[in-house]
């Protein structure tokens, strides 16, 4: 059972990446033959977002299934403070240990909630994990050589956004905005799949397999929808319209914050995109790197599919505002 589950994960993940990569190469050629260059460009952006997201989505669903199948609830009760307000900064700081992108953080946060972690703490982890992990910070230092202040500003602004959002949920969040989590708790189940609480290995390998299959297929569909939305924006909005905003420092911050939502660049690569935007201020480029890992189209789609549309709309809108304000304050302070 163990070997079979691992084989399914490895072979299935490699096959998806290969298929998406081949599609990204052949798709534009086919599109040029049957339609227009615009369709070829759309296909290129769509497959680029999907190829970036699939490996990390697979990583996230593996971690999520493992948490649901093997980690008992008492582990989280021991690690996190009982007071949700105190658990939020601890969970936010813990996001630094998971080297993944936003595609991985959603299923992991969902699994944490199913295991009894307070939603405020799980959401703080969801926001911080793709933004402050070591891979992202190293990539940022490489993209901005000789500018350690940008790395520090990204760390401070991203962590501050995650913690503030967690505290806002403690104060204003409602359980009915998370219908899936509320229903599972009312049903008395804290595991995924067919697992039951056994204290040391709830669900076992069968629960791990079932949870992995369900989460990956479910979240993968919303990743595709988010990639399609990002590609459509790239094709429909002319670049000349974007150039209008570069002259104003604050409008440029808002513009790059909006672009971060629609471009759906993976958090491990967004620093290089931000570094290439030399016509924008350092604070605007910081906003691009802070907003992107927390609010983008594919992430909104994944949240809607995992937690519900009502949650995704409210949470994403407030997160965007908090991230922009945090970026502006930290950018003014450090940059």
C-alpha positions in Angstrom: 0.0 0.0 0.0 2.8 2.4 0.9 4.8 1.7 -2.3 1.7 1.9 -4.5 0.7 5.3 -3.0 4.1 6.7 -3.6 4.2 5.4 -7.1 0.8 7.0 -7.8 2.1 10.4 -6.5 5.4 10.4 -8.4 4.2 8.9 -11.7 1.0 11.0 -11.7 2.8 14.2 -10.9 5.5 13.7 -13.5 2.9 12.8 -16.1 1.0 16.0 -15.5 4.1 18.1 -15.7 5.2 16.4 -19.0 1.7 16.8 -20.5 1.5 20.5 -19.5 5.0 21.1 -20.8 4.4 19.5 -24.1 1.1 21.4 -24.4 2.9 24.7 -23.8 5.3 24.0 -26.7 2.8 22.6 -29.2 -0.2 24.7 -28.2 1.0 28.0 -29.7 2.0 26.3 -33.0 -1.5 24.7 -33.3 -3.2 28.0 -32.3 -1.2 29.9 -35.0 -2.4 27.4 -37.6 -6.1 27.5 -36.7 -6.6 31.0 -35.4 -4.5 34.1 -34.5 -1.3 35.1 -32.8 -3.4 36.3 -29.9 -4.7 32.8 -29.3 -1.1 31.5 -29.3 -0.1 34.1 -26.7 -3.2 33.2 -24.6 -2.2 29.5 -24.7 1.4 30.4 -23.8 0.4 32.4 -20.7 -2.2 29.8 -19.7 0.2 26.8 -19.8 3.0 28.9 -18.1 0.8 29.5 -15.1 -0.4 25.9 -15.0 3.1 24.4 -15.3 4.3 26.7 -12.5 1.5 25.8 -10.3 1.1 22.0 -10.8 4.3 20.8 -9.0 3.6 23.0 -5.9 -0.1 22.1 -5.9 1.0 18.4 -5.9 3.4 19.2 -3.0 0.6 20.9 -1.1 -1.8 18.1 -1.5 0.8 15.5 -0.4 1.4 17.5 2.7 -2.3 18.1 3.3 -3.1 14.4 2.9 -0.2 13.4 5.2 -1.4 15.8 7.9 -5.0 14.6 7.6 -4.0 10.9 7.7 -1.1 10.7 10.1 -1.0 13.8 12.5 -3.4 13.6 15.5 -5.2 16.7 16.6 -3.3 16.8 20.0 -0.1 17.6 18.2 -1.5 21.0 17.1 -3.0 21.6 20.4 0.4 21.3 22.0 2.3 23.4 19.5 0.0 26.3 19.1 -1.2 28.5 22.0 -4.9 27.9 22.9 -5.6 31.6 22.6 -6.3 32.2 18.8 -4.9 35.8 19.0 -1.6 34.3 20.3 -1.6 31.4 17.9 -1.8 33.7 14.9 1.8 35.1 15.0 3.1 31.7 15.8 1.4 30.2 12.8 2.5 33.1 10.7 6.1 32.7 11.6 5.8 28.9 11.0 5.1 29.7 7.4 8.8 30.2 6.9 9.4 26.4 7.1 7.4 25.3 4.1 9.2 25.9 0.8 6.2 26.1 -1.5 4.1 28.6 -3.4 0.5 29.7 -2.9 -0.9 26.6 -4.7 0.6 24.5 -1.9 -0.6 26.6 1.0 -4.4 26.3 0.4 -4.7 22.6 0.8 -2.3 22.6 3.7 -4.4 25.3 5.5 -7.5 23.3 4.8 -6.0 20.3 6.3 -4.9 22.2 9.4 -8.4 23.4 10.0 -9.7 19.9 9.6 -7.2 18.8 12.3 -8.6 21.3 14.8 -6.3 24.3 14.2 -8.1 27.6 14.7 -9.1 29.2 11.4 -7.3 32.4 12.2 -4.0 30.6 12.7 -4.5 28.4 9.6 -5.2 31.5 7.5 -2.2 33.3 8.8 -0.1 30.3 7.8 -1.8 30.2 4.4 -0.7 33.8 3.7 2.8 33.7 5.1 4.0 30.3 3.9 4.3 31.2 0.2 5.7 34.7 1.0 8.4 34.3 3.6 9.8 30.8 3.1 13.6 30.5 2.6 13.3 29.8 -1.2 11.4 33.0 -1.8 13.7 35.1 0.3 16.8 33.7 -1.4 15.2 34.3 -4.8 14.5 37.9 -3.8 18.1 38.5 -2.7 19.3 37.1 -6.1 16.8 39.2 -8.0 17.8 42.4 -6.1 21.6 42.0 -5.7 23.2 44.4 -3.2 19.8 45.4 -1.9 19.2 43.5 1.3 16.6 46.1 2.3 14.2 44.7 -0.3 14.5 41.3 1.2 13.9 42.6 4.7 11.0 44.8 3.5 9.4 41.7 1.8 9.7 39.7 5.0 8.3 42.3 7.3 5.5 43.4 5.0 4.4 39.9 4.2 4.5 38.7 7.8 2.7 41.8 9.0 -0.1 41.2 6.4 -0.5 37.6 7.5 -0.6 38.4 11.2 -3.0 41.3 10.7 -5.4 39.1 8.6 -5.3 36.4 11.3 -6.2 38.9 14.0 -9.0 40.4 11.8 -10.4 36.9 11.5 -10.3 36.5 15.3 -12.3 39.7 15.7 -14.7 39.6 12.7 -14.5 36.1 11.2 -17.6 34.0 11.1 -17.8 30.2 11.0 -20.6 30.3 8.3 -18.1 31.8 5.9 -16.3 28.4 6.0 -19.2 26.1 5.4 -17.1 23.1 4.6 -15.0 23.3 7.8 -18.1 24.0 9.9 -20.0 21.0 8.4 -17.0 18.6 9.1 -16.8 19.8 12.7 -20.5 19.4 13.2 -20.2 15.9 11.8 -17.4 15.2 14.4 -14.8 14.2 11.8 -11.3 15.6 12.0 -9.8 13.5 9.3 -9.9 13.2 5.6 -11.1 10.4 3.5 -12.2 7.4 5.5 -9.8 8.0 8.3 -10.7 8.0 11.9 -9.0 9.4 14.9 -6.7 6.7 16.4 -4.2 9.0 18.2 -1.0 8.1 16.2 -2.0 7.4 12.6 -5.6 8.5 11.9 -6.7 7.4 8.4 -3.5 5.4 7.7 -2.2 5.0 4.1 -5.6 4.4 2.7 -6.8 7.8 4.1 -3.6 9.4 2.7 -4.3 8.0 -0.7 -8.0 9.0 -0.7 -7.3 12.4 0.6 -4.5 13.0 -1.9 -6.7 11.9 -4.8 -9.6 14.1 -3.8 -7.6 17.2 -2.9 -5.4 17.2 -6.0 -8.3 16.6 -8.5 -10.5 19.2 -6.7 -7.9 21.9 -6.4 -6.4 21.2 -9.9 -9.6 22.2 -11.6 -9.6 25.6 -9.9 -6.0 26.1 -10.8 -6.9 25.7 -14.4 -9.7 28.2 -14.1 -7.4 30.7 -12.5 -4.7 30.2 -15.2 -7.4 30.8 -17.9 -8.5 34.1 -16.2 -4.9 35.3 -16.0 -4.2 34.5 -19.6 -7.4 36.3 -20.7 -6.3 39.5 -18.9 -2.9 39.4 -20.4 -4.4 39.3 -23.9 -7.2 41.8 -23.5 -5.5 44.7 -21.6 -3.1 46.7 -23.8 0.3 47.6 -22.4 -0.2 51.2 -23.4 -2.9 51.5 -20.8 -0.5 50.3 -18.1 2.1 52.9 -18.9 -0.2 55.7 -17.9 0.2 54.9 -14.2 4.0 54.7 -14.1 4.3 58.5 -13.5 2.5 58.5 -10.2 4.2 56.8 -7.2 0.9 55.9 -5.5 -0.9 54.9 -8.7 2.0 52.7 -9.6 1.7 50.9 -6.3 -2.0 50.3 -6.9 -1.3 49.2 -10.5 1.4 46.6 -9.6 -0.8 45.4 -6.8 -3.6 44.8 -9.3 -1.1 43.2 -11.8 0.1 40.8 -9.1 -3.5 39.6 -8.8 -4.0 38.9 -12.5 -0.5 37.8 -13.6 -0.5 34.8 -11.2 3.3 34.6 -11.0 4.6 31.9 -8.7 6.1 33.3 -5.5 9.4 31.7 -6.2 9.7 33.6 -9.5 7.8 36.9 -8.8 10.9 38.7 -7.5 12.6 38.4 -10.9 9.5 39.8 -12.6 9.4 42.7 -10.0 13.2 43.4 -10.6 12.5 43.7 -14.3 9.9 46.5 -13.7 12.6 49.2 -13.6 10.2 52.0 -14.5 8.3 51.6 -11.1 9.4 52.7 -7.7 10.8 50.2 -5.1 7.6 50.5 -3.0 5.5 49.6 -6.1 7.7 46.6 -6.8 7.5 45.6 -3.1 3.7 45.7 -3.4 3.8 43.4 -6.4 5.8 40.8 -4.3 3.7 41.1 -1.2 0.3 40.9 -2.9 1.0 38.2 -5.5 1.6 35.3 -3.1 -1.5 36.2 -1.1 -4.1 37.3 -3.7 -4.1 36.2 -7.3 -6.7 34.8 -9.6 -5.6 31.1 -9.3 -5.4 31.5 -5.5 -8.9 33.0 -5.3 -10.2 30.1 -7.4 -8.5 27.6 -5.2 -9.9 29.3 -2.1 -13.4 29.4 -3.6 -13.2 25.7 -4.4 -11.7 24.7 -1.0 -13.5 27.1 1.5 -16.4 28.5 -0.5 -17.0 31.5 -2.7 -18.3 33.7 0.1 -15.1 33.2 2.0 -12.9 33.7 -1.0 -14.5 37.0 -2.0 -14.3 38.6 1.5 -10.9 37.2 2.5 -9.2 38.1 -0.8 -10.6 41.7 -0.9 -9.5 42.5 2.7 -6.2 40.8 2.2 -5.5 42.9 -0.9 -6.1 46.1 1.0 -4.0 45.1 4.0 -1.2 43.9 1.8 -1.2 47.2 -0.1 -1.2 49.3 3.1 1.5 47.1 4.6 3.7 47.4 1.5 3.2 51.2 1.4 4.2 51.6 5.1 7.1 49.2 5.0 8.3 50.6 1.7 8.3 54.2 3.1 10.1 53.0 6.2 12.8 50.7 4.7 13.1 51.6 1.0 
